[in-house]
Amino acid sequence: MLNNILRGFELHRACQRPVLAAIITMAKRGAFIVLEGGDRCGKTTQVALLAQALATLGHPTKTLKFPDRTTKTGHVINQYLTNSVEVDDKAIHLLFAQNRREAESSMRALLQTGVTLIADRYAYSGVAYSASKGLDLTWCQRPDVGLPAPDLVVYLDMPPDAAAQRGGYGAERYESTQVQTRVRSLFLDRLRNDRNWAVVRADQSIEEVHRDVMAAVLTRAIRPAVEEGRVLGELWVGEVEPMDAATKLVRMGVTVHVEGGEGAASAGSAGEK
């Protein structure tokens, strides 16, 4: 009788294996990849090429761009970046952070259903650009603590003088050689880490940059996240004390409203730190 029971148990386990395998396959998450770099270094082009290449390999993909200028906070940010309005440095930093936070739930849902996300800029840009104006780097990180952490950050490195020669340079607020030099230093010296960053020379041809980006993504994002099932991380958790950007905005007396389809912002003088 014992042998019959054991045989039945083994048969039951054998029947379960295909079902379990199917569940595991269905549960595979997408990878989260971020392309960072200075202005006019070719991020948008490389995001599009990467998405197309991964889709060809059978990976469902979706591209994101931060800031998202289509939301209420995004309208304000767009006005600020195009020099249409002036906003306090801390207030605009928190608006950028809130803009990213607005996308968090949809990002997590897509990743858990197996969609690979490719972001054109992320929290690292927010921190680098604000810190380049003299704000404390750790303070700048706090509103983004707990966001989904990228499996890989690909930093497209281009000397600011070279970027300044590209078309359209200078149209927005931060597009000056002085600002870009400070931002580049913050990216490479303060924010980069060896664990999940890859630095790619962006002053190569488009094809050469794509080749290097693709090589890094396949080995350091797709393989560990999608094929090996690495758990999605939480940005800066355990390293930096978190801060709720939306609550902080209210305490600073910052309001965001929409008039005629365009955003506007005003800031009080609460003196928050």
C-alpha positions as YAML, in Angstrom:
chain: A
units: angstrom
residues:
- id: 1
  name: MET
  ca: [0.00, 0.00, 0.00]
- id: 2
  name: LEU
  ca: [2.84, 2.35, 0.88]
- id: 3
  name: ASN
  ca: [4.36, 1.84, -2.56]
- id: 4
  name: ASN
  ca: [1.02, 2.67, -4.19]
- id: 5
  name: ILE
  ca: [0.75, 5.85, -2.14]
- id: 6
  name: LEU
  ca: [4.29, 6.87, -3.06]
- id: 7
  name: ARG
  ca: [3.66, 6.15, -6.74]
- id: 8
  name: GLY
  ca: [0.50, 8.25, -6.56]
- id: 9
  name: PHE
  ca: [2.40, 11.06, -4.89]
- id: 10
  name: GLU
  ca: [5.09, 10.98, -7.58]
- id: 11
  name: LEU
  ca: [2.42, 10.97, -10.30]
- id: 12
  name: HIS
  ca: [0.74, 13.93, -8.65]
- id: 13
  name: ARG
  ca: [4.04, 15.81, -8.55]
- id: 14
  name: ALA
  ca: [4.76, 14.92, -12.17]
- id: 15
  name: CYS
  ca: [1.39, 16.32, -13.20]
- id: 16
  name: GLN
  ca: [2.09, 19.49, -11.26]
- id: 17
  name: ARG
  ca: [5.42, 20.22, -12.94]
- id: 18
  name: PRO
  ca: [4.03, 21.53, -16.26]
- id: 19
  name: VAL
  ca: [1.51, 23.66, -14.39]
- id: 20
  name: LEU
  ca: [4.17, 25.09, -12.09]
- id: 21
  name: ALA
  ca: [6.45, 25.75, -15.04]
- id: 22
  name: ALA
  ca: [3.67, 27.62, -16.81]
- id: 23
  name: ILE
  ca: [2.96, 29.69, -13.69]
- id: 24
  name: ILE
  ca: [6.63, 30.57, -13.30]
- id: 25
  name: THR
  ca: [6.84, 31.54, -16.97]
- id: 26
  name: MET
  ca: [3.73, 33.71, -16.68]
- id: 27
  name: ALA
  ca: [5.09, 35.34, -13.53]
- id: 28
  name: LYS
  ca: [8.31, 36.57, -15.15]
- id: 29
  name: ARG
  ca: [8.57, 40.30, -14.73]
- id: 30
  name: GLY
  ca: [9.87, 42.85, -17.15]
- id: 31
  name: ALA
  ca: [13.22, 44.57, -16.79]
- id: 32
  name: PHE
  ca: [13.49, 48.22, -15.85]
- id: 33
  name: ILE
  ca: [16.14, 50.09, -17.82]
- id: 34
  name: VAL
  ca: [16.97, 53.80, -17.53]
- id: 35
  name: LEU
  ca: [19.00, 55.85, -19.98]
- id: 36
  name: GLU
  ca: [20.60, 58.89, -18.38]
- id: 37
  name: GLY
  ca: [22.99, 61.55, -19.58]
- id: 38
  name: GLY
  ca: [23.38, 65.22, -20.28]
- id: 39
  name: ASP
  ca: [21.19, 67.21, -22.65]
- id: 40
  name: ARG
  ca: [21.47, 66.40, -26.38]
- id: 41
  name: CYS
  ca: [23.54, 63.25, -25.82]
- id: 42
  name: GLY
  ca: [21.17, 61.06, -27.85]
- id: 43
  name: LYS
  ca: [19.04, 59.44, -25.14]
- id: 44
  name: THR
  ca: [15.75, 59.63, -27.01]
- id: 45
  name: THR
  ca: [17.24, 58.04, -30.13]
- id: 46
  name: GLN
  ca: [18.83, 55.23, -28.14]
- id: 47
  name: VAL
  ca: [15.63, 54.57, -26.16]
- id: 48
  name: ALA
  ca: [13.74, 54.08, -29.42]
- id: 49
  name: LEU
  ca: [16.42, 51.81, -30.90]
- id: 50
  name: LEU
  ca: [16.62, 49.75, -27.71]
- id: 51
  name: ALA
  ca: [12.85, 49.29, -27.53]
- id: 52
  name: GLN
  ca: [12.74, 48.15, -31.14]
- id: 53
  name: ALA
  ca: [15.62, 45.71, -30.66]
- id: 54
  name: LEU
  ca: [14.16, 44.15, -27.51]
- id: 55
  name: ALA
  ca: [10.74, 43.82, -29.12]
- id: 56
  name: THR
  ca: [12.36, 42.00, -32.03]
- id: 57
  name: LEU
  ca: [13.82, 39.54, -29.51]
- id: 58
  name: GLY
  ca: [10.35, 38.88, -28.11]
- id: 59
  name: HIS
  ca: [10.36, 41.18, -25.07]
- id: 60
  name: PRO
  ca: [7.21, 43.31, -24.65]
- id: 61
  name: THR
  ca: [8.43, 46.86, -24.12]
- id: 62
  name: LYS
  ca: [7.13, 50.30, -23.23]
- id: 63
  name: THR
  ca: [9.07, 53.55, -23.26]
- id: 64
  name: LEU
  ca: [8.72, 56.34, -20.71]
- id: 65
  name: LYS
  ca: [10.05, 59.88, -20.66]
- id: 66
  name: PHE
  ca: [10.62, 61.96, -17.55]
- id: 67
  name: PRO
  ca: [9.41, 64.50, -16.92]
- id: 68
  name: ASP
  ca: [6.04, 63.54, -18.36]
- id: 69
  name: ARG
  ca: [4.96, 66.92, -19.68]
- id: 70
  name: THR
  ca: [1.36, 65.82, -20.31]
- id: 71
  name: THR
  ca: [0.29, 65.85, -16.63]
- id: 72
  name: LYS
  ca: [-0.61, 68.85, -14.47]
- id: 73
  name: THR
  ca: [2.81, 68.83, -12.84]
- id: 74
  name: GLY
  ca: [4.33, 68.22, -16.26]
- id: 75
  name: HIS
  ca: [2.72, 71.38, -17.68]
- id: 76
  name: VAL
  ca: [4.33, 73.44, -14.92]
- id: 77
  name: ILE
  ca: [7.68, 71.75, -15.45]
- id: 78
  name: ASN
  ca: [7.49, 72.41, -19.19]
- id: 79
  name: GLN
  ca: [6.84, 76.10, -18.56]
- id: 80
  name: TYR
  ca: [9.80, 76.20, -16.21]
- id: 81
  name: LEU
  ca: [12.17, 74.40, -18.59]
- id: 82
  name: THR
  ca: [11.21, 76.67, -21.47]
- id: 83
  name: ASN
  ca: [11.79, 79.75, -19.29]
- id: 84
  name: SER
  ca: [8.12, 80.76, -19.32]
- id: 85
  name: VAL
  ca: [7.80, 80.85, -15.52]
- id: 86
  name: GLU
  ca: [10.12, 81.07, -12.52]
- id: 87
  name: VAL
  ca: [9.77, 78.60, -9.65]
- id: 88
  name: ASP
  ca: [11.79, 78.28, -6.44]
- id: 89
  name: ASP
  ca: [14.59, 75.68, -6.77]
- id: 90
  name: LYS
  ca: [13.24, 73.43, -4.01]
- id: 91
  name: ALA
  ca: [9.67, 73.71, -5.24]
- id: 92
  name: ILE
  ca: [10.55, 72.77, -8.82]
- id: 93
  name: HIS
  ca: [12.64, 69.84, -7.58]
- id: 94
  name: LEU
  ca: [9.64, 68.52, -5.65]
- id: 95
  name: LEU
  ca: [7.41, 68.98, -8.70]
- id: 96
  name: PHE
  ca: [9.82, 66.87, -10.76]
- id: 97
  name: ALA
  ca: [9.75, 64.22, -8.01]
- id: 98
  name: GLN
  ca: [5.96, 64.29, -7.84]
- id: 99
  name: ASN
  ca: [5.84, 63.89, -11.63]
- id: 100
  name: ARG
  ca: [7.80, 60.65, -11.34]
- id: 101
  name: ARG
  ca: [5.74, 59.46, -8.38]
- id: 102
  name: GLU
  ca: [2.56, 59.85, -10.45]
- id: 103
  name: ALA
  ca: [3.80, 57.09, -12.76]
- id: 104
  name: GLU
  ca: [4.81, 54.64, -10.01]
- id: 105
  name: SER
  ca: [1.70, 52.47, -9.83]
- id: 106
  name: SER
  ca: [1.43, 52.00, -13.59]
- id: 107
  name: MET
  ca: [5.15, 51.24, -13.82]
- id: 108
  name: ARG
  ca: [4.92, 48.53, -11.17]
- id: 109
  name: ALA
  ca: [1.87, 47.00, -12.82]
- id: 110
  name: LEU
  ca: [3.54, 46.85, -16.23]
- id: 111
  name: LEU
  ca: [6.75, 45.35, -14.84]
- id: 112
  name: GLN
  ca: [4.85, 42.65, -12.96]
- id: 113
  name: THR
  ca: [2.96, 41.65, -16.10]
- id: 114
  name: GLY
  ca: [6.22, 41.09, -17.97]
- id: 115
  name: VAL
  ca: [6.59, 44.39, -19.81]
- id: 116
  name: THR
  ca: [10.13, 45.77, -19.96]
- id: 117
  name: LEU
  ca: [10.23, 49.51, -19.28]
- id: 118
  name: ILE
  ca: [12.80, 51.81, -20.86]
- id: 119
  name: ALA
  ca: [12.91, 55.28, -19.34]
- id: 120
  name: ASP
  ca: [14.42, 58.38, -20.90]
- id: 121
  name: ARG
  ca: [15.70, 59.99, -17.66]
- id: 122
  name: TYR
  ca: [14.64, 59.14, -14.11]
- id: 123
  name: ALA
  ca: [15.27, 60.26, -10.53]
- id: 124
  name: TYR
  ca: [19.03, 60.49, -11.12]
- id: 125
  name: SER
  ca: [18.50, 63.41, -13.49]
- id: 126
  name: GLY
  ca: [16.26, 65.13, -10.97]
- id: 127
  name: VAL
  ca: [18.91, 64.84, -8.29]
- id: 128
  name: ALA
  ca: [21.86, 65.80, -10.52]
- id: 129
  name: TYR
  ca: [20.25, 68.90, -12.00]
- id: 130
  name: SER
  ca: [18.95, 70.20, -8.66]
- id: 131
  name: ALA
  ca: [22.21, 69.46, -6.85]
- id: 132
  name: SER
  ca: [24.06, 71.33, -9.62]
- id: 133
  name: LYS
  ca: [22.25, 74.46, -8.37]
- id: 134
  name: GLY
  ca: [23.63, 73.99, -4.87]
- id: 135
  name: LEU
  ca: [20.87, 71.97, -3.20]
- id: 136
  name: ASP
  ca: [22.00, 69.20, -0.87]
- id: 137
  name: LEU
  ca: [22.29, 65.96, -2.83]
- id: 138
  name: THR
  ca: [20.81, 63.77, -0.09]
- id: 139
  name: TRP
  ca: [17.87, 66.14, 0.33]
- id: 140
  name: CYS
  ca: [17.31, 65.90, -3.42]
- id: 141
  name: GLN
  ca: [17.21, 62.10, -3.24]
- id: 142
  name: ARG
  ca: [14.66, 61.89, -0.43]
- id: 143
  name: PRO
  ca: [11.37, 62.39, -2.38]
- id: 144
  name: ASP
  ca: [12.25, 59.51, -4.74]
- id: 145
  name: VAL
  ca: [13.12, 56.93, -2.08]
- id: 146
  name: GLY
  ca: [11.11, 53.75, -2.64]
- id: 147
  name: LEU
  ca: [10.40, 54.21, -6.34]
- id: 148
  name: PRO
  ca: [11.11, 51.14, -8.49]
- id: 149
  name: ALA
  ca: [14.88, 50.81, -8.77]
- id: 150
  name: PRO
  ca: [16.24, 50.26, -12.28]
- id: 151
  name: ASP
  ca: [17.85, 46.94, -13.06]
- id: 152
  name: LEU
  ca: [20.32, 48.94, -15.12]
- id: 153
  name: VAL
  ca: [21.16, 52.61, -15.62]
- id: 154
  name: VAL
  ca: [22.94, 53.26, -18.92]
- id: 155
  name: TYR
  ca: [24.73, 56.58, -18.72]
- id: 156
  name: LEU
  ca: [25.43, 58.08, -22.15]
- id: 157
  name: ASP
  ca: [28.59, 60.05, -21.55]
- id: 158
  name: MET
  ca: [29.34, 62.98, -23.82]
- id: 159
  name: PRO
  ca: [31.65, 65.93, -23.13]
- id: 160
  name: PRO
  ca: [29.49, 69.06, -22.70]
- id: 161
  name: ASP
  ca: [31.43, 70.91, -25.42]
- id: 162
  name: ALA
  ca: [30.52, 68.17, -27.91]
- id: 163
  name: ALA
  ca: [26.86, 68.18, -26.87]
- id: 164
  name: ALA
  ca: [26.74, 71.95, -27.37]
- id: 165
  name: GLN
  ca: [27.44, 71.44, -31.08]
- id: 166
  name: ARG
  ca: [24.28, 69.40, -31.59]
- id: 167
  name: GLY
  ca: [21.10, 70.80, -33.10]
- id: 168
  name: GLY
  ca: [18.62, 72.50, -30.79]
- id: 169
  name: TYR
  ca: [21.13, 72.97, -27.97]
- id: 170
  name: GLY
  ca: [20.38, 76.00, -25.79]
- id: 171
  name: ALA
  ca: [16.62, 75.99, -26.23]
- id: 172
  name: GLU
  ca: [15.89, 75.00, -22.63]
- id: 173
  name: ARG
  ca: [16.91, 76.26, -19.20]
- id: 174
  name: TYR
  ca: [19.71, 73.84, -18.33]
- id: 175
  name: GLU
  ca: [21.37, 73.74, -21.75]
- id: 176
  name: SER
  ca: [24.60, 75.57, -21.05]
- id: 177
  name: THR
  ca: [28.13, 74.19, -20.92]
- id: 178
  name: GLN
  ca: [28.59, 75.35, -17.33]
- id: 179
  name: VAL
  ca: [25.46, 73.60, -16.06]
- id: 180
  name: GLN
  ca: [26.10, 70.46, -18.08]
- id: 181
  name: THR
  ca: [29.66, 70.21, -16.75]
- id: 182
  name: ARG
  ca: [28.42, 70.31, -13.15]
- id: 183
  name: VAL
  ca: [25.66, 67.81, -13.91]
- id: 184
  name: ARG
  ca: [28.07, 65.40, -15.59]
- id: 185
  name: SER
  ca: [30.35, 65.50, -12.56]
- id: 186
  name: LEU
  ca: [27.46, 64.73, -10.22]
- id: 187
  name: PHE
  ca: [26.32, 61.81, -12.36]
- id: 188
  name: LEU
  ca: [29.75, 60.23, -12.59]
- id: 189
  name: ASP
  ca: [31.24, 61.10, -9.19]
- id: 190
  name: ARG
  ca: [28.25, 61.05, -6.82]
- id: 191
  name: LEU
  ca: [25.39, 59.00, -8.31]
- id: 192
  name: ARG
  ca: [27.08, 56.27, -10.34]
- id: 193
  name: ASN
  ca: [27.64, 52.88, -8.77]
- id: 194
  name: ASP
  ca: [29.30, 49.76, -10.12]
- id: 195
  name: ARG
  ca: [26.38, 47.51, -9.23]
- id: 196
  name: ASN
  ca: [23.81, 48.66, -11.77]
- id: 197
  name: TRP
  ca: [25.38, 51.38, -13.92]
- id: 198
  name: ALA
  ca: [27.01, 51.09, -17.32]
- id: 199
  name: VAL
  ca: [28.78, 54.06, -18.90]
- id: 200
  name: VAL
  ca: [28.66, 54.21, -22.70]
- id: 201
  name: ARG
  ca: [30.52, 56.74, -24.84]
- id: 202
  name: ALA
  ca: [27.87, 58.83, -26.57]
- id: 203
  name: ASP
  ca: [30.28, 60.55, -28.96]
- id: 204
  name: GLN
  ca: [30.40, 57.46, -31.19]
- id: 205
  name: SER
  ca: [28.15, 56.82, -34.17]
- id: 206
  name: ILE
  ca: [24.48, 56.05, -33.43]
- id: 207
  name: GLU
  ca: [25.09, 52.42, -34.43]
- id: 208
  name: GLU
  ca: [28.11, 52.05, -32.17]
- id: 209
  name: VAL
  ca: [26.29, 53.56, -29.20]
- id: 210
  name: HIS
  ca: [23.34, 51.22, -29.79]
- id: 211
  name: ARG
  ca: [25.68, 48.23, -29.96]
- id: 212
  name: ASP
  ca: [27.22, 49.10, -26.60]
- id: 213
  name: VAL
  ca: [23.86, 49.87, -24.99]
- id: 214
  name: MET
  ca: [22.38, 46.61, -26.22]
- id: 215
  name: ALA
  ca: [25.31, 44.56, -24.95]
- id: 216
  name: ALA
  ca: [24.99, 46.06, -21.47]
- id: 217
  name: VAL
  ca: [21.21, 45.65, -21.37]
- id: 218
  name: LEU
  ca: [21.17, 42.00, -22.40]
- id: 219
  name: THR
  ca: [23.78, 40.91, -19.87]
- id: 220
  name: ARG
  ca: [23.00, 43.23, -16.95]
- id: 221
  name: ALA
  ca: [19.24, 43.78, -17.16]
- id: 222
  name: ILE
  ca: [17.42, 41.21, -19.31]
- id: 223
  name: ARG
  ca: [19.36, 38.20, -18.04]
- id: 224
  name: PRO
  ca: [19.11, 38.86, -14.28]
- id: 225
  name: ALA
  ca: [15.63, 40.42, -14.23]
- id: 226
  name: VAL
  ca: [13.71, 38.48, -16.87]
- id: 227
  name: GLU
  ca: [15.58, 35.20, -17.23]
- id: 228
  name: GLU
  ca: [16.82, 34.72, -13.67]
- id: 229
  name: GLY
  ca: [13.92, 36.39, -11.85]
- id: 230
  name: ARG
  ca: [15.80, 38.93, -9.74]
- id: 231
  name: VAL
  ca: [13.44, 40.79, -7.42]
- id: 232
  name: LEU
  ca: [12.69, 44.40, -8.37]
- id: 233
  name: GLY
  ca: [14.57, 46.75, -6.07]
- id: 234
  name: GLU
  ca: [13.45, 49.89, -4.25]
- id: 235
  name: LEU
  ca: [15.35, 53.08, -5.06]
- id: 236
  name: TRP
  ca: [17.72, 54.29, -2.31]
- id: 237
  name: VAL
  ca: [15.83, 52.39, 0.42]
- id: 238
  name: GLY
  ca: [18.14, 51.90, 3.40]
- id: 239
  name: GLU
  ca: [20.48, 54.59, 2.09]
- id: 240
  name: VAL
  ca: [18.43, 57.78, 2.34]
- id: 241
  name: GLU
  ca: [15.56, 58.83, 4.63]
- id: 242
  name: PRO
  ca: [12.34, 59.08, 2.57]
- id: 243
  name: MET
  ca: [10.22, 62.18, 2.11]
- id: 244
  name: ASP
  ca: [6.73, 62.54, 0.63]
- id: 245
  name: ALA
  ca: [7.10, 65.08, -2.18]
- id: 246
  name: ALA
  ca: [3.38, 65.90, -2.37]
- id: 247
  name: THR
  ca: [3.13, 66.58, 1.37]
- id: 248
  name: LYS
  ca: [6.29, 68.67, 1.24]
- id: 249
  name: LEU
  ca: [4.86, 70.76, -1.59]
- id: 250
  name: VAL
  ca: [1.77, 71.52, 0.49]
- id: 251
  name: ARG
  ca: [3.93, 72.52, 3.47]
- id: 252
  name: MET
  ca: [5.95, 74.85, 1.25]
- id: 253
  name: GLY
  ca: [2.76, 76.52, 0.09]
- id: 254
  name: VAL
  ca: [3.20, 75.39, -3.51]
- id: 255
  name: THR
  ca: [0.01, 75.12, -5.55]
- id: 256
  name: VAL
  ca: [-0.46, 73.65, -9.00]
- id: 257
  name: HIS
  ca: [-3.44, 74.60, -11.12]
- id: 258
  name: VAL
  ca: [-4.44, 74.43, -14.76]
- id: 259
  name: GLU
  ca: [-5.71, 77.33, -16.82]
- id: 260
  name: GLY
  ca: [-6.59, 76.96, -20.46]
- id: 261
  name: GLY
  ca: [-4.95, 73.55, -20.56]
- id: 262
  name: GLU
  ca: [-1.61, 74.88, -19.30]
- id: 263
  name: GLY
  ca: [-0.12, 74.44, -15.85]
- id: 264
  name: ALA
  ca: [1.03, 77.17, -13.53]
- id: 265
  name: ALA
  ca: [2.71, 77.17, -10.15]
- id: 266
  name: SER
  ca: [3.09, 79.51, -7.25]
- id: 267
  name: ALA
  ca: [5.13, 79.10, -4.08]
- id: 268
  name: GLY
  ca: [4.68, 80.53, -0.62]
- id: 269
  name: SER
  ca: [7.49, 81.44, 1.72]
- id: 270
  name: ALA
  ca: [7.22, 78.66, 4.27]
- id: 271
  name: GLY
  ca: [10.99, 78.25, 4.40]
- id: 272
  name: GLU
  ca: [10.91, 74.44, 4.52]
- id: 273
  name: LYS
  ca: [14.19, 72.54, 4.45]
...
